[in-house]
């Protein structure tokens, strides 16, 4: 027969359990400190390795979830504002060769549109480089896609500057610029944020939306690719966009 523990026995057992838990709570940080300072003994080497692997996995998981969350929030915002409705206002600008280009360029085939500027230190070159890679990965599956890079800094980004810049990435990406007022009106109609930021040394940079816009063959909003989104996810989105047209 199993006898029920008395209240005194339960109390003693509980106290011992609490002491063990408190000791563990004290011991764990101490062992982490040993790992950090290099004072770990050979018996604790395995603990250090397992702990750092676990912490690295947790950090990577958090970063992946953050990127996915940002991508979904961006898509959800655009879908709520533009899903199923006409996207973008009519515009007349110029491409990197100086030829006129209008909203008609976004009709007849699915389009990938990114807004940035040539003096961008990181986001723009990274995105254009990745976009070039995505298109290469798609191969024939993405041959119907047209890609565009629209400047939010047309004062500096003349057609010649855009041509030299975009040519560094892919001949499948068309640069778009033009009169500043017209460019900014066009960007606003696509829900793009931009702001000129003084760098304090007589120069300036541009803060802007970092997501890539996806448009179907009617020129309607079809999704986004968030900055930092995985290559596999981006390629899959572009593949679906090309297939649906």
Secondary structure, 3 states (H helix, E strand, C coil): CCCCCCHHHHHHHHHHHHHHHHHHHHHHHHHHHHHHHCCCCHHHHHHHHHHHHHHHHHHHHHHHHHHHHHHHHHHHHHHHHHCCCCCCCCCEEEECCCCEEEHHHHCCCCEEEEEECCCCCCHHHHHHHHHHHHHHHHHHHHCCCEEEEEECCCCCCCHHHHHHHHCCCCCCEEEEECCHHHHHHHHHHCCCCEEEEECCCCCEEEEECCCEEEECCCCCEEEEECCCCCHHHHHHHHHHHHHHC
